[in-house]
Amino acid sequence: YVPRSIRVHPLTRRMPGAPVPTVEVHVECLDEEEETTRGIGMLEVELRYAGQRLGAGPLDLGDREVNRATFDRVTRTYRVVVQLPVDAAPAAQETLEVHAVLTTPQGAFSGHYRLVWTQ
C-alpha cells in the first residue's frame, strides 16, 4: 500500500498558548482503498494569507527518522508545525489557505484546507 492521494486533515489548527503564532498542520496519506497509510517522498506545506506565503519543508519522508518524528500514531497523520512571524500574524477570523504537496516515486499529490484564525 502506497499513498494515492493526500488531504490536509481537519485536525489542522492554530496552536493556542504558543509563544509565537503557530499552526499545526496534519497531512493524511490515503491509499487506493481510501485507507490511511504512511508514505515516502518529499512533503511540503504552505500557508497563504494576506498576500503572504509561509512554508515548511521539504521534509524527506524517505528518511526513517524524519518519517517517525513527523508521523503522529494517534491521528495517523503527518504533523508539521509552521510558525508565523509575530509582526504578520493573521487578523481574527482571517482565512488561511493551507496547502500540502507530497512528491513520491508514483507522482505528486496535493491537498488543501481553509483554516479560520481565531484569537
All heavy atoms as an XYZ file, in Angstrom:
935
protein
N       0.832     -1.185      0.000
C       0.000      0.000      0.000
C       0.879      1.251      0.000
O       1.783      1.379      0.803
C      -0.913     -0.006      1.216
C      -1.912     -1.132      1.169
C      -1.652     -2.356      1.763
C      -3.109     -0.941      0.501
C      -2.573     -3.377      1.705
C      -4.037     -1.964      0.436
C      -3.769     -3.185      1.035
O      -4.673     -4.188      0.963
N       0.559      2.144     -0.900
C       1.292      3.399     -1.022
C       0.274      4.535     -1.172
O      -0.856      4.315     -1.605
C       2.262      3.394     -2.225
C       3.338      2.337     -2.049
C       1.525      3.173     -3.527
N       0.661      5.757     -0.836
C      -0.280      6.872     -0.992
C      -0.704      7.065     -2.449
O       0.114      6.985     -3.359
C       0.525      8.081     -0.502
C       1.590      7.528      0.364
C       1.913      6.187     -0.235
N      -1.982      7.277     -2.638
C      -2.546      7.613     -3.947
C      -3.172      8.996     -3.920
O      -3.535      9.545     -4.946
C      -3.597      6.586     -4.363
C      -3.050      5.209     -4.564
C      -2.238      5.145     -5.831
N      -1.795      3.776     -6.046
C      -0.608      3.435     -6.470
N       0.276      4.375     -6.739
N      -0.271      2.192     -6.646
N      -3.303      9.542     -2.696
C      -3.797     10.909     -2.533
C      -3.431     11.360     -1.118
O      -3.067     10.550     -0.271
C      -5.317     10.987     -2.738
O      -6.002     10.274     -1.735
N      -3.541     12.665     -0.904
C      -3.355     13.216      0.437
C      -4.452     14.228      0.689
O      -5.104     14.706     -0.242
C      -1.968     13.886      0.632
C      -1.833     15.159     -0.217
C      -0.844     12.911      0.378
C      -0.620     16.003      0.149
N      -4.638     14.532      1.955
C      -5.527     15.642      2.307
C      -4.957     16.329      3.528
O      -4.297     15.716      4.357
C      -6.954     15.172      2.564
C      -7.166     14.453      3.867
C      -8.649     14.168      4.081
N      -8.875     13.466      5.330
C      -9.926     13.641      6.082
N     -10.880     14.481      5.719
N     -10.074     12.976      7.207
N      -5.198     17.633      3.604
C      -4.884     18.369      4.814
C      -6.064     18.098      5.736
O      -7.200     18.464      5.444
C      -4.681     19.873      4.550
C      -4.405     20.594      5.856
C      -3.533     20.085      3.566
N      -5.796     17.391      6.819
C      -6.830     16.897      7.724
C      -7.455     18.042      8.530
O      -6.763     18.988      8.891
C      -6.204     15.864      8.665
C      -7.206     15.013      9.346
N      -7.902     15.435     10.455
C      -7.633     13.754      9.070
C      -8.721     14.474     10.838
N      -8.572     13.442     10.019
N      -8.752     17.937      8.836
C      -9.422     18.977      9.632
C      -8.869     19.151     11.052
O      -9.221     20.109     11.731
C     -10.879     18.515      9.680
C     -11.046     17.625      8.501
C      -9.708     16.972      8.284
N      -7.992     18.264     11.502
C      -7.330     18.469     12.791
C      -6.350     19.645     12.739
O      -5.867     20.100     13.774
C      -6.569     17.216     13.223
C      -7.421     16.043     13.696
C      -6.543     14.824     13.931
C      -8.178     16.398     14.963
N      -6.051     20.124     11.549
C      -5.168     21.281     11.383
C      -5.736     22.437     12.191
O      -6.926     22.727     12.123
C      -5.063     21.642      9.891
O      -4.444     20.542      9.216
C      -4.279     22.909      9.664
N      -4.854     23.102     12.969
C      -5.367     24.115     13.893
C      -4.301     25.125     14.281
O      -3.110     24.882     14.123
C      -5.873     23.450     15.165
C      -4.729     22.810     15.963
C      -5.246     21.965     17.123
N      -4.143     21.409     17.866
C      -3.743     21.832     19.052
N      -4.363     22.825     19.648
N      -2.730     21.275     19.668
N      -4.780     26.227     14.818
C      -3.901     27.195     15.472
C      -3.533     26.593     16.815
O      -4.376     26.010     17.489
C      -4.647     28.507     15.674
C      -3.859     29.500     16.479
C      -4.668     30.792     16.631
N      -3.880     31.748     17.369
C      -4.139     32.100     18.627
N      -5.173     31.602     19.261
N      -3.371     32.967     19.233
N      -2.279     26.730     17.212
C      -1.845     26.192     18.499
C      -1.977     27.281     19.564
O      -1.142     28.183     19.641
C      -0.413     25.680     18.402
C      -0.294     24.481     17.487
S       1.385     23.851     17.361
C       1.637     23.222     19.012
N      -3.027     27.212     20.368
C      -3.213     28.234     21.396
C      -2.112     28.136     22.443
O      -1.629     27.060     22.762
C      -4.583     27.901     21.985
C      -4.817     26.472     21.665
C      -4.050     26.182     20.401
N      -1.715     29.288     22.961
C      -0.703     29.306     24.006
C       0.729     29.243     23.514
O       1.661     29.349     24.301
N       0.941     29.092     22.213
C       2.306     29.085     21.674
C       2.878     30.499     21.806
O       2.154     31.487     21.664
C       2.305     28.642     20.218
N       4.183     30.617     22.064
C       4.771     31.951     22.247
C       4.739     32.817     20.987
O       4.776     34.037     21.082
C       6.214     31.654     22.668
C       6.464     30.241     22.317
C       5.145     29.551     22.261
N       4.681     32.199     19.823
C       4.519     32.923     18.560
C       3.342     32.297     17.826
O       3.008     31.140     18.068
C       5.798     32.877     17.677
C       6.960     33.565     18.365
C       6.164     31.461     17.307
N       2.683     33.022     16.917
C       1.571     32.431     16.173
C       2.041     31.164     15.443
O       3.024     31.192     14.707
C       1.171     33.526     15.183
C       1.710     34.795     15.764
C       2.943     34.402     16.514
N       1.350     30.071     15.699
C       1.785     28.774     15.187
C       0.590     27.979     14.690
O      -0.468     27.975     15.316
C       2.505     27.983     16.301
O       3.587     28.784     16.797
C       3.041     26.671     15.808
N       0.792     27.283     13.565
C      -0.234     26.401     13.015
C       0.317     24.981     13.008
O       1.447     24.742     12.583
C      -0.635     26.823     11.584
C      -1.625     25.835     10.979
C      -1.222     28.228     11.590
N      -0.488     24.060     13.500
C      -0.162     22.638     13.472
C      -0.948     22.035     12.309
O      -2.179     21.987     12.347
C      -0.565     21.992     14.796
C      -0.277     20.518     14.872
C      -0.737     19.940     16.195
O      -1.960     19.965     16.465
O       0.131     19.488     16.952
N      -0.223     21.631     11.268
C      -0.851     21.091     10.059
C      -0.789     19.566     10.119
O       0.264     18.990     10.395
C      -0.130     21.600      8.789
C      -0.763     21.006      7.534
C      -0.148     23.126      8.739
N      -1.917     18.922      9.865
C      -1.988     17.464      9.821
C      -2.252     17.042      8.375
O      -3.248     17.458      7.782
C      -3.115     16.946     10.721
C      -2.810     17.067     12.173
N      -2.271     16.038     12.898
C      -2.957     18.106     13.033
C      -2.104     16.426     14.151
N      -2.506     17.682     14.248
N      -1.345     16.228      7.832
C      -1.482     15.749      6.455
C      -1.713     14.239      6.501
O      -0.916     13.501      7.089
C      -0.222     16.067      5.626
C      -0.375     15.531      4.202
C       0.027     17.574      5.599
N      -2.790     13.812      5.875
C      -3.156     12.398      5.848
C      -2.894     11.823      4.459
O      -3.317     12.403      3.456
C      -4.633     12.249      6.197
C      -5.128     10.831      6.242
C      -6.594     10.747      6.624
O      -7.380     11.651      6.242
O      -6.955      9.781      7.301
N      -2.209     10.680      4.414
C      -1.977      9.951      3.162
C      -3.025      8.853      3.043
O      -3.285      8.125      4.009
C      -0.586      9.313      3.157
S       0.766     10.488      3.231
N      -3.605      8.728      1.866
C      -4.632      7.710      1.628
C      -4.188      6.784      0.504
O      -3.658      7.249     -0.505
C      -5.960      8.380      1.267
C      -6.501      9.344      2.329
C      -7.621     10.188      1.766
C      -6.956      8.578      3.553
N      -4.438      5.474      0.686
C      -4.070      4.509     -0.347
C      -5.206      4.359     -1.358
O      -6.196      5.100     -1.320
C      -3.653      3.166      0.275
C      -4.798      2.441      0.983
O      -5.985      2.776      0.757
O      -4.487      1.517      1.760
N      -5.068      3.386     -2.269
C      -6.068      3.214     -3.336
C      -7.441      2.822     -2.809
O      -8.444      2.954     -3.501
C      -5.591      2.200     -4.383
C      -5.380      0.795     -3.857
C      -3.998      0.572     -3.259
O      -3.161      1.485     -3.225
O      -3.762     -0.553     -2.810
N      -7.523      2.342     -1.566
C      -8.805      1.989     -0.956
C      -9.319      3.091     -0.032
O     -10.248      2.874      0.743
C      -8.661      0.669     -0.191
C      -8.336     -0.495     -1.119
C      -8.059     -1.783     -0.361
O      -8.085     -1.792      0.890
O      -7.832     -2.793     -1.036
N      -8.673      4.278     -0.109
C      -9.020      5.436      0.726
C      -8.800      5.168      2.207
O      -9.460      5.768      3.064
C     -10.467      5.891      0.466
C     -10.706      6.420     -0.937
C      -9.946      7.705     -1.221
O     -10.033      8.642     -0.424
O      -9.272      7.761     -2.257
N      -7.862      4.271      2.519
C      -7.470      3.994      3.894
C      -6.206      4.792      4.219
O      -5.345      4.990      3.356
C      -7.206      2.499      4.102
C      -8.423      1.618      3.901
C      -9.489      1.809      4.962
O      -9.155      2.237      6.089
O     -10.660      1.542      4.666
N      -6.079      5.211      5.466
C      -4.905      5.953      5.886
C      -3.669      5.068      5.824
O      -3.706      3.908      6.227
C      -5.092      6.475      7.324
O      -6.255      7.296      7.353
C      -3.899      7.280      7.780
N      -2.592      5.614      5.298
C      -1.331      4.884      5.191
C      -0.176      5.838      5.423
O      -0.355      7.045      5.424
C      -1.213      4.206      3.801
O      -0.084      3.341      3.786
C      -1.091      5.225      2.682
N       0.998      5.264      5.631
C       2.206      6.080      5.688
C       2.771      6.150      4.280
O       2.350      5.409      3.391
C       3.212      5.460      6.649
C       2.734      5.558      8.085
C       3.653      4.871      9.024
N       4.712      5.787      9.417
C       5.405      5.650     10.536
N       5.180      4.645     11.348
N       6.344      6.524     10.841
N       3.726      7.042      4.084
C       4.298      7.174      2.752
C       5.746      7.605      2.815
O       6.271      7.932      3.870
N       6.369      7.573      1.649
C       7.707      8.122      1.498
C       7.640      9.178      0.408
O       6.732      9.179     -0.413
C       8.764      7.043      1.160
C       8.420      6.352     -0.161
C       8.897      6.043      2.283
C       9.546      5.477     -0.675
N       8.587     10.077      0.432
C       8.613     11.159     -0.539
C       8.948     12.464      0.151
O       9.321     12.497      1.316
N       8.797     13.530     -0.582
C       9.090     14.870     -0.073
C       7.768     15.580      0.214
O       6.931     15.726     -0.679
C       9.908     15.657     -1.089
C      11.223     15.002     -1.471
S      12.333     14.716     -0.104
C      12.995     16.345      0.111
N       7.600     16.011      1.470
C       6.377     16.680      1.895
C       6.659     18.166      2.097
O       7.595     18.538      2.803
C       5.865     16.068      3.204
C       4.632     16.716      3.821
C       3.422     16.622      2.874
C       4.322     16.067      5.166
N       5.839     18.996      1.479
C       5.939     20.446      1.640
C       4.589     20.997      2.067
O       3.552     20.539      1.583
C       6.362     21.111      0.335
C       7.751     20.697     -0.117
C       8.174     21.393     -1.375
O       8.462     22.606     -1.292
O       8.201     20.742     -2.425
N       4.614     21.961      2.972
C       3.402     22.602      3.472
C       3.553     24.101      3.279
O       4.625     24.656      3.514
C       3.187     22.267      4.965
C       2.064     23.098      5.552
C       2.909     20.781      5.143
N       2.469     24.751      2.862
C       2.499     26.202      2.669
C       1.210     26.807      3.211
O       0.125     26.268      2.983
C       2.657     26.530      1.191
C       2.771     28.013      0.910
C       3.000     28.301     -0.554
O       2.017     28.250     -1.324
O       4.156     28.580     -0.917
N       1.347     27.920      3.926
C       0.210     28.701      4.395
C       0.153     29.977      3.570
O       1.174     30.633      3.373
C       0.365     29.072      5.868
C       0.567     27.941      6.855
C       0.722     28.505      8.258
C      -0.563     26.955      6.808
N      -1.042     30.339      3.127
C      -1.225     31.562      2.344
C      -2.299     32.418      3.003
O      -3.402     31.938      3.280
C      -1.668     31.223      0.918
C      -0.672     30.367      0.172
C      -1.220     29.940     -1.172
N      -0.341     28.953     -1.788
C      -0.669     28.230     -2.842
N      -1.852     28.393     -3.405
N       0.182     27.353     -3.329
N      -1.943     33.671      3.237
C      -2.911     34.622      3.794
C      -2.360     36.025      3.612
O      -1.146     36.233      3.619
C      -3.205     34.340      5.279
C      -2.040     34.584      6.198
C      -1.927     35.772      6.907
C      -1.035     33.639      6.340
C      -0.853     36.012      7.739
C       0.044     33.859      7.171
C       0.130     35.047      7.874
O       1.203     35.267      8.689
N      -3.257     36.964      3.420
C      -2.906     38.389      3.308
C      -1.727     38.617      2.360
O      -0.834     39.406      2.650
C      -2.601     38.963      4.690
N      -1.700     37.903      1.254
C      -0.631     38.072      0.278
C       0.692     37.446      0.662
O       1.679     37.609     -0.035
N       0.734     36.735      1.771
C       1.965     36.097      2.224
C       1.928     34.597      1.941
O       0.864     34.002      1.892
C       2.150     36.297      3.732
C       2.311     37.726      4.137
C       2.684     37.789      5.597
O       3.773     37.409      5.980
N       1.754     38.273      6.403
N       3.118     34.021      1.808
C       3.274     32.580      1.662
C       4.366     32.142      2.630
O       5.499     32.576      2.512
C       3.674     32.204      0.238
C       2.580     32.438     -0.763
C       3.050     32.112     -2.164
N       1.949     32.260     -3.080
C       1.603     31.351     -3.969
N       2.293     30.245     -4.098
N       0.580     31.558     -4.758
N       3.980     31.300      3.575
C       4.933     30.789      4.554
C       4.909     29.273      4.478
O       3.843     28.672      4.390
C       4.553     31.248      5.959
C       4.444     32.754      6.138
C       3.777     33.082      7.441
C       5.823     33.374      6.063
N       6.079     28.666      4.526
C       6.107     27.233      4.345
C       6.996     26.482      5.294
O       7.764     27.058      6.062
N       6.862     25.167      5.194
C       7.716     24.239      5.926
C       8.081     23.121      4.959
O       7.262     22.657      4.181
C       6.988     23.674      7.136
N       9.336     22.726      5.033
C       9.777     21.633      4.176
C      10.654     22.146      3.070
O      10.999     23.320      3.034
N      11.045     21.251      2.199
C      10.533     19.885      2.108
C      11.073     18.990      3.217
O      12.210     19.130      3.648
C      11.016     19.415      0.744
C      12.241     20.213      0.468
C      12.021     21.544      1.154
N      10.201     18.098      3.683
C      10.572     17.083      4.659
C      10.739     15.768      3.911
O       9.840     15.345      3.194
C       9.480     16.947      5.723
C       9.149     18.217      6.502
C       7.902     18.001      7.347
C      10.318     18.610      7.368
N      11.870     15.119      4.099
C      12.163     13.869      3.398
C      11.581     12.698      4.179
O      12.203     12.182      5.106
C      13.670     13.708      3.218
C      14.037     12.469      2.423
O      13.119     11.723      1.992
O      15.244     12.227      2.246
N      10.373     12.277      3.807
C       9.728     11.160      4.489
C      10.363      9.820      4.128
O      10.025      8.800      4.719
C       8.227     11.141      4.195
C       7.458     12.386      4.632
C       5.971     12.230      4.331
C       7.691     12.712      6.091
N      11.293      9.829      3.186
C      12.067      8.635      2.877
C      13.132      8.363      3.923
O      13.658      7.255      4.024
N      13.441      9.356      4.720
C      14.376      9.220      5.834
C      13.577      8.675      7.025
O      12.651      9.322      7.505
C      14.983     10.586      6.154
C      15.947     10.570      7.313
O      15.637      9.964      8.360
O      17.021     11.181      7.179
N      13.946      7.487      7.499
C      13.193      6.840      8.584
C      13.011      7.733      9.804
O      11.935      7.768     10.396
C      13.888      5.563      9.030
C      13.635      4.404      8.160
C      14.370      3.188      8.747
N      14.262      2.094      7.829
C      13.557      1.009      8.075
N      12.933      0.878      9.220
N      13.477      0.053      7.167
N      14.060      8.432     10.201
C      13.976      9.272     11.398
C      13.017     10.442     11.194
O      12.240     10.778     12.089
C      15.369      9.756     11.824
C      16.276      8.641     12.292
C      15.650      7.777     13.390
O      15.085      8.339     14.357
O      15.713      6.540     13.281
N      13.083     11.063     10.032
C      12.160     12.170      9.737
C      10.733     11.636      9.698
O       9.811     12.235     10.256
C      12.529     12.859      8.408
C      11.471     13.878      8.004
C      13.902     13.515      8.512
N      10.526     10.487      9.057
C       9.199      9.893      8.956
C       8.647      9.592     10.346
O       7.509      9.951     10.664
C       9.251      8.629      8.093
C       7.886      8.217      7.588
O       6.963      8.038      8.364
N       7.775      8.054      6.283
N       9.448      8.961     11.181
C       8.995      8.623     12.538
C       8.695      9.873     13.360
O       7.717      9.908     14.102
C      10.065      7.802     13.258
C      10.099      6.378     12.840
C      11.076      5.601     13.711
N      11.264      4.280     13.154
C      12.432      3.722     12.922
N      13.554      4.360     13.231
N      12.507      2.520     12.415
N       9.557     10.879     13.261
C       9.384     12.093     14.055
C       8.166     12.900     13.612
O       7.556     13.602     14.429
C      10.637     12.959     13.972
N       7.802     12.809     12.358
C       6.715     13.612     11.801
C       5.365     12.908     11.895
O       4.330     13.555     11.997
C       7.023     13.964     10.328
O       8.337     14.508     10.247
C       6.055     14.987      9.780
N       5.372     11.567     11.877
C       4.117     10.800     11.880
C       3.542     10.721     13.284
O       4.219     10.349     14.236
C       4.351      9.390     11.328
C       3.077      8.643     11.061
C       2.292      8.959      9.972
C       2.658      7.632     11.908
C       1.103      8.275      9.707
C       1.482      6.937     11.662
C       0.704      7.269     10.557
N       2.270     11.077     13.406
C       1.561     11.013     14.683
C       0.754      9.713     14.691
O      -0.196      9.562     13.924
C       0.647     12.230     14.819
C      -0.094     12.289     16.129
O      -0.507     11.229     16.653
O      -0.286     13.399     16.643
N       1.131      8.783     15.550
C       0.496      7.457     15.574
C      -0.971      7.517     16.020
O      -1.762      6.673     15.623
C       1.265      6.519     16.498
C       2.631      6.206     15.982
C       3.432      5.406     16.998
N       4.330      4.543     16.262
C       4.341      3.234     16.356
N       3.547      2.616     17.199
N       5.172      2.520     15.622
N      -1.322      8.476     16.843
C      -2.697      8.569     17.323
C      -3.632      9.035     16.214
O      -4.678      8.441     15.966
C      -2.791      9.504     18.551
C      -4.238      9.711     18.969
C      -1.974      8.940     19.705
N      -3.260     10.108     15.510
C      -4.124     10.657     14.458
C      -3.870     10.007     13.100
O      -4.657     10.193     12.178
C      -3.909     12.172     14.310
O      -2.558     12.425     13.889
C      -4.191     12.891     15.613
N      -2.749      9.287     12.985
C      -2.327      8.649     11.736
C      -2.154      9.692     10.625
O      -2.513      9.489      9.469
C      -3.274      7.531     11.324
C      -3.386      6.483     12.408
C      -3.547      5.060     12.030
N      -3.089      4.582     10.770
C      -1.897      4.007     10.541
N      -1.025      3.902     11.510
N      -1.583      3.558      9.355
N      -1.582     10.834     11.012
C      -1.285     11.904     10.069
C       0.162     12.336     10.262
O       0.761     12.089     11.306
C      -2.191     13.137     10.294
O      -1.951     13.668     11.610
C      -3.661     12.803     10.134
N       0.694     13.001      9.244
C       1.999     13.652      9.394
C       1.730     15.031      9.963
O       0.900     15.778      9.446
C       2.731     13.727      8.049
C       3.222     12.369      7.626
C       2.504     11.589      6.732
C       4.394     11.847      8.157
C       2.939     10.328      6.372
C       4.845     10.580      7.804
C       4.106      9.823      6.907
O       4.541      8.576      6.562
N       2.427     15.355     11.053
C       2.216     16.607     11.783
C       3.371     17.555     11.477
O       4.525     17.243     11.731
C       2.163     16.302     13.274
C       1.855     17.457     14.144
C       1.788     16.982     15.614
N       2.000     18.081     16.500
C       3.180     18.528     16.901
N       4.280     17.965     16.511
N       3.254     19.558     17.704
N       3.018     18.712     10.910
C       4.014     19.711     10.541
C       3.646     21.019     11.238
O       2.523     21.504     11.100
C       4.055     19.922      9.009
C       5.096     20.956      8.638
C       4.298     18.604      8.288
N       4.594     21.573     11.982
C       4.349     22.817     12.715
C       4.960     23.977     11.926
O       6.128     23.930     11.544
C       4.957     22.738     14.133
C       4.816     24.070     14.848
C       4.284     21.621     14.924
N       4.142     25.000     11.696
C       4.599     26.192     10.973
C       4.431     27.397     11.885
O       3.327     27.682     12.340
C       3.793     26.404      9.667
C       4.307     27.625      8.922
C       3.830     25.168      8.783
N       5.540     28.088     12.148
C       5.491     29.302     12.955
C       5.360     30.509     12.034
O       6.032     30.586     11.006
C       6.737     29.428     13.816
C       6.809     28.370     14.888
C       8.001     28.551     15.799
O       9.001     29.131     15.427
N       7.882     28.041     17.014
N       4.500     31.434     12.439
C       4.255     32.637     11.651
C       5.007     33.813     12.267
O       5.241     33.838     13.473
C       2.755     32.946     11.631
C       1.828     31.778     11.275
C       0.384     32.239     11.325
C       2.163     31.212      9.921
N       5.372     34.793     11.459
C       6.036     35.980     12.015
C       5.112     36.710     12.981
O       3.926     36.902     12.698
C       6.319     36.850     10.790
C       6.136     35.968      9.609
C       5.220     34.864     10.014
N       5.639     37.089     14.117
C       4.841     37.781     15.138
C       4.242     39.059     14.574
O       3.081     39.382     14.836
C       5.708     38.089     16.379
C       4.929     38.912     17.390
C       6.205     36.804     17.009
N       5.012     39.776     13.782
C       4.537     41.057     13.252
C       3.600     40.910     12.060
O       3.093     41.890     11.535
C       5.721     41.946     12.875
C       6.619     41.318     11.825
O       6.560     40.085     11.637
O       7.389     42.055     11.197
N       3.362     39.680     11.630
C       2.484     39.463     10.477
C       1.454     38.378     10.768
O       1.043     37.635      9.882
C       3.308     39.092      9.251
N       1.035     38.276     12.020
C       0.033     37.279     12.391
C      -1.300     37.605     11.713
O      -1.625     38.775     11.511
C      -0.140     37.252     13.898
N      -2.056     36.594     11.362
C      -3.367     36.840     10.749
C      -4.300     37.584     11.707
O      -4.192     37.443     12.925
C      -3.908     35.430     10.474
C      -2.714     34.539     10.524
C      -1.754     35.171     11.461
N      -5.194     38.344     11.145
C      -6.210     39.022     11.943
C      -7.262     38.003     12.382
O      -7.406     36.945     11.768
C      -6.863     40.130     11.114
N      -7.984     38.337     13.430
C      -9.055     37.457     13.898
C     -10.043     37.206     12.763
O     -10.392     38.109     12.008
C      -9.764     38.090     15.089
N     -10.439     35.970     12.620
C     -11.394     35.496     11.614
C     -10.849     35.529     10.184
O     -11.601     35.314      9.226
C     -12.724     36.252     11.707
C     -13.394     36.126     13.065
C     -13.616     34.679     13.493
O     -14.166     33.892     12.753
N     -13.166     34.326     14.685
N      -9.565     35.805     10.020
C      -8.964     35.746      8.689
C      -8.821     34.282      8.276
O      -8.537     33.420      9.097
C      -7.591     36.426      8.693
C      -6.973     36.525      7.313
C      -5.752     37.433      7.285
O      -5.435     38.064      8.306
O      -5.139     37.502      6.235
N      -9.007     33.998      7.002
C      -8.898     32.634      6.500
C      -7.500     32.384      5.952
O      -7.002     33.153      5.130
C      -9.937     32.366      5.396
O     -11.245     32.558      5.948
C      -9.822     30.963      4.847
N      -6.890     31.309      6.415
C      -5.591     30.868      5.905
C      -5.832     29.696      4.959
O      -6.595     28.783      5.271
C      -4.685     30.384      7.041
C      -4.034     31.430      7.927
C      -5.030     32.054      8.862
C      -2.902     30.805      8.692
N      -5.203     29.736      3.802
C      -5.234     28.612      2.879
C      -4.037     27.729      3.209
O      -2.900     28.193      3.186
C      -5.132     29.093      1.432
C      -6.299     29.936      0.965
C      -7.541     29.114      0.678
O      -7.427     27.895      0.452
O      -8.627     29.707      0.703
N      -4.293     26.486      3.552
C      -3.237     25.546      3.902
C      -3.091     24.574      2.744
O      -4.059     23.901      2.371
C      -3.564     24.788      5.203
C      -2.424     23.866      5.594
C      -3.893     25.764      6.326
N      -1.893     24.520      2.161
C      -1.629     23.631      1.033
C      -0.515     22.656      1.398
O       0.436     23.026      2.075
C      -1.204     24.444     -0.198
C      -2.290     25.330     -0.711
N      -3.148     24.954     -1.715
C      -2.685     26.561     -0.331
C      -4.011     25.919     -1.933
N      -3.746     26.912     -1.110
N      -0.664     21.427      0.919
C       0.379     20.418      1.132
C       0.601     19.677     -0.177
O      -0.340     19.433     -0.937
C      -0.035     19.432      2.219
N       1.863     19.330     -0.436
C       2.226     18.546     -1.612
C       3.162     17.431     -1.158
O       4.139     17.692     -0.458
C       2.920     19.402     -2.698
C       3.372     18.531     -3.871
C       2.003     20.508     -3.181
N       2.833     16.203     -1.542
C       3.697     15.061     -1.303
C       4.159     14.553     -2.657
O       3.334     14.148     -3.485
C       2.964     13.955     -0.547
C       3.756     12.669     -0.326
C       4.953     12.912      0.586
C       2.866     11.570      0.242
N       5.464     14.596     -2.892
C       6.033     14.102     -4.141
C       6.660     12.748     -3.855
O       7.579     12.639     -3.037
C       7.084     15.084     -4.689
O       6.461     16.375     -4.838
C       7.613     14.624     -6.036
N       6.124     11.710     -4.507
C       6.563     10.326     -4.295
C       7.084      9.763     -5.607
O       6.902     10.378     -6.676
C       5.395      9.449     -3.809
O       4.488      9.219     -4.905
C       4.636     10.081     -2.663
N       7.675      8.573     -5.553
C       8.075      7.932     -6.815
C       6.886      7.672     -7.750
O       7.056      7.568     -8.963
C       8.705      6.616     -6.349
C       9.195      6.902     -4.964
C       8.174      7.843     -4.394
N       5.673      7.594     -7.189
C       4.473      7.346     -8.006
C       3.851      8.624     -8.556
O       2.922      8.565     -9.350
C       3.411      6.595     -7.176
C       3.783      5.180     -6.822
C       4.792      5.085     -5.687
O       4.838      5.946     -4.806
N       5.613      4.058     -5.722
N       4.319      9.772     -8.113
C       3.771     11.038     -8.586
C       3.614     12.039     -7.460
O       3.953     11.763     -6.310
N       3.075     13.196     -7.788
C       2.856     14.256     -6.799
C       1.368     14.331     -6.473
O       0.522     14.236     -7.356
C       3.349     15.590     -7.331
N       1.083     14.503     -5.181
C      -0.287     14.585     -4.701
C      -0.424     15.841     -3.866
O       0.492     16.205     -3.140
C      -0.633     13.349     -3.852
C      -0.333     12.055     -4.558
C       0.818     11.346     -4.261
C      -1.188     11.573     -5.532
C       1.109     10.163     -4.917
C      -0.897     10.397     -6.196
C       0.254      9.682     -5.885
N      -1.566     16.500     -3.964
C      -1.743     17.733     -3.198
C      -3.075     17.730     -2.474
O      -4.012     17.020     -2.846
C      -1.645     18.951     -4.121
O      -2.688     18.932     -5.067
N      -3.121     18.533     -1.426
C      -4.343     18.700     -0.661
C      -4.377     20.110     -0.117
O      -3.354     20.783     -0.046
N      -5.562     20.573      0.255
C      -5.677     21.915      0.813
C      -6.789     21.956      1.855
O      -7.626     21.050      1.929
C      -5.907     22.960     -0.271
C      -7.239     22.834     -0.934
N      -7.489     21.948     -1.947
C      -8.404     23.472     -0.699
C      -8.744     22.046     -2.324
N      -9.322     22.952     -1.599
N      -6.755     23.012      2.626
C      -7.722     23.181      3.715
C      -7.817     24.676      4.021
O      -6.819     25.400      3.880
C      -7.228     22.420      4.956
C      -8.151     22.455      6.145
C      -9.334     21.714      6.163
C      -7.834     23.217      7.270
C     -10.169     21.720      7.265
C      -8.683     23.232      8.376
C      -9.832     22.490      8.372
O     -10.665     22.506      9.458
N      -8.982     25.127      4.434
C      -9.158     26.524      4.837
C      -9.291     26.556      6.351
O     -10.148     25.892      6.930
C     -10.411     27.123      4.212
C     -10.244     27.354      2.745
C     -11.532     27.877      2.143
N     -11.271     28.164      0.750
C     -11.635     29.271      0.155
N     -12.300     30.184      0.805
N     -11.357     29.459     -1.108
N      -8.424     27.339      6.962
C      -8.391     27.461      8.419
C      -8.742     28.896      8.792
O      -8.089     29.833      8.327
C      -6.996     27.108      8.947
C      -6.756     27.322     10.431
C      -7.576     26.332     11.252
C      -5.263     27.136     10.737
N      -9.768     29.061      9.614
C     -10.153     30.390     10.091
C      -9.359     30.669     11.364
O      -9.396     29.880     12.317
C     -11.667     30.499     10.332
C     -12.021     31.869     10.923
C     -12.426     30.254      9.054
N      -8.616     31.776     11.363
C      -7.777     32.149     12.502
C      -8.649     32.689     13.616
O      -9.402     33.630     13.428
C      -6.770     33.208     12.064
C      -5.710     33.453     13.059
C      -5.655     34.474     13.971
C      -4.531     32.685     13.261
N      -4.516     34.385     14.722
C      -3.809     33.275     14.300
C      -4.017     31.534     12.664
C      -2.595     32.781     14.771
C      -2.806     31.037     13.107
C      -2.110     31.656     14.158
N      -8.573     32.076     14.763
C      -9.343     32.539     15.917
C      -8.377     33.032     16.988
O      -7.245     32.585     17.079
C     -10.209     31.414     16.497
O      -9.366     30.302     16.848
C     -11.252     30.958     15.503
N      -8.848     33.956     17.789
C      -7.994     34.517     18.852
C      -8.215     33.800     20.159
O      -9.119     33.184     20.450
C      -8.264     36.005     19.024
C      -7.928     36.803     17.811
C      -6.452     36.780     17.432
O      -5.570     36.555     18.247
N      -6.164     37.002     16.174
